[in-house]
Amino acid sequence: MIHTTHSIRVRYAETDPMKYVYYGNYATYFEVARVELFRKLGIPYEEIERQGIWLPVSEFSIKYLKPALYDQLLEVHTYIRKIPGVKIEFEYEIYNESKQKITEAKTTLFFLDSKINKVIKCPDFLMELLMKNWEK
C-alpha cells in the first residue's frame, strides 16, 4: 500500500452560496492529491507525461459524509492499495480540521501510451518506483 497526505485550504471561489464546497470541486482536490502523491514518491507528474504516459480517469465515485466549508484546512489522504496493471486505483479520504472524515472517494485511471494512443500495462519505470515505496 502507498499512502500520502496533502493539505488543501478551501478558497471562497470553490464554494456555493451556503459556503459549502461545490461538489464538482472535489475532483480537482483529488487530482491535486494524485499529483502530490507522485511528487512525494519522487516523480513529478510532468515527468510521467514526458515519458509518453497519460493517465486518463475512467471511473470516479464519491460519498459525501459532511460538507467541507469555506476557509477550512482539509487533509486529503490518498491511497494506492492494489498493485497496478493496465489500471491504477486511488482511494481518498478527506478530513476537516476537527479530524472528522467528511468524504470518501475512488478514482480509476488507466495507462495510455501517448504516442500510439493505446492502453498499456503500468510502465516499468513507474512500477519500480511504486514497489520501492510499497508499504506492507
C-alpha positions in Angstrom: 0.0 0.0 0.0 1.1 3.6 -0.6 -0.4 6.4 1.5 0.2 10.1 1.4 -1.5 13.1 2.9 -1.8 16.6 1.4 -3.5 19.7 2.8 -5.8 22.0 0.9 -7.4 25.2 2.2 -10.9 25.8 0.8 -11.0 29.0 -1.2 -14.1 31.2 -1.5 -14.4 30.6 -5.2 -14.8 26.9 -4.6 -17.9 27.3 -2.5 -21.6 27.7 -3.2 -23.9 30.3 -1.6 -24.0 28.2 1.6 -20.2 28.4 1.8 -20.1 24.6 1.2 -17.5 23.3 -1.3 -19.3 22.9 -4.6 -19.5 19.2 -5.3 -17.6 19.4 -8.6 -14.5 20.9 -7.0 -13.8 17.6 -5.2 -12.5 16.1 -8.5 -9.9 18.9 -8.6 -8.9 18.2 -4.9 -8.3 14.5 -5.8 -6.3 15.5 -8.9 -4.0 17.7 -6.8 -3.7 14.8 -4.2 -2.7 12.3 -7.0 -0.1 14.7 -8.4 1.3 15.3 -4.9 1.4 11.5 -4.3 3.6 11.0 -7.4 5.8 14.0 -6.3 6.3 12.5 -2.8 7.3 9.2 -4.5 10.0 11.0 -6.4 8.5 11.7 -9.8 6.6 14.8 -10.8 3.5 14.1 -12.9 5.0 16.2 -15.7 7.9 13.6 -15.9 5.4 10.8 -16.3 3.9 12.7 -19.3 7.4 13.4 -20.7 8.0 9.6 -20.6 5.0 9.3 -23.0 2.4 8.1 -20.5 -1.0 9.7 -20.0 -3.3 8.7 -17.1 -7.0 9.4 -18.1 -9.7 8.9 -15.5 -12.1 6.1 -16.3 -14.1 5.9 -13.1 -14.9 8.3 -10.3 -17.1 7.6 -7.3 -17.6 9.7 -4.2 -19.5 9.7 -0.9 -20.1 13.0 0.8 -20.4 12.5 4.6 -20.3 16.1 5.8 -19.8 19.4 3.9 -16.4 21.0 3.6 -16.7 24.7 4.3 -15.0 27.9 3.2 -11.6 28.5 4.7 -11.3 25.1 6.3 -8.0 23.3 6.0 -8.7 19.9 4.6 -6.4 16.9 4.8 -6.7 14.6 1.8 -5.4 11.1 2.4 -4.6 9.2 -0.8 -4.1 5.5 -1.0 -3.0 3.0 -3.7 -4.0 -0.3 -2.2 -3.6 -2.6 -5.3 -0.6 -3.1 -7.5 -1.5 -1.6 -10.9 -1.9 -3.5 -14.1 -3.4 -1.5 -17.0 -5.3 0.5 -14.4 -4.3 2.2 -11.2 -6.9 2.8 -8.4 -6.7 5.7 -6.0 -8.8 5.9 -2.8 -9.2 9.1 -0.9 -10.4 10.2 2.5 -10.9 13.9 3.3 -10.8 15.1 6.9 -11.7 18.5 8.2 -9.9 20.5 10.9 -11.7 18.6 13.6 -10.3 15.3 12.2 -13.8 14.2 11.1 -13.9 12.2 7.9 -16.1 14.2 5.6 -15.6 12.5 2.2 -14.6 9.1 0.7 -13.9 8.6 -2.9 -12.2 6.5 -5.5 -10.8 7.1 -9.0 -9.6 4.6 -11.5 -7.1 5.7 -14.2 -5.6 3.7 -17.0 -2.1 3.9 -18.6 -2.2 5.2 -22.1 0.8 5.4 -24.4 0.6 8.9 -25.8 2.5 8.1 -29.0 0.3 5.2 -30.2 -2.9 6.1 -28.2 -3.1 2.5 -26.8 -3.8 1.2 -23.3 -0.7 -0.4 -21.8 0.4 -2.0 -18.6 2.0 0.1 -15.9 5.3 1.1 -17.3 8.4 -0.4 -15.7 9.8 3.0 -14.5 6.6 3.7 -12.6 6.2 0.2 -11.3 9.7 0.2 -9.9 9.0 3.5 -8.1 5.7 2.2 -6.7 7.3 -1.1 -5.5 10.2 0.8 -3.9 7.7 2.8 -1.8 5.2 0.0 -1.2 4.3 -0.5 2.5 3.2 -3.9 3.7 
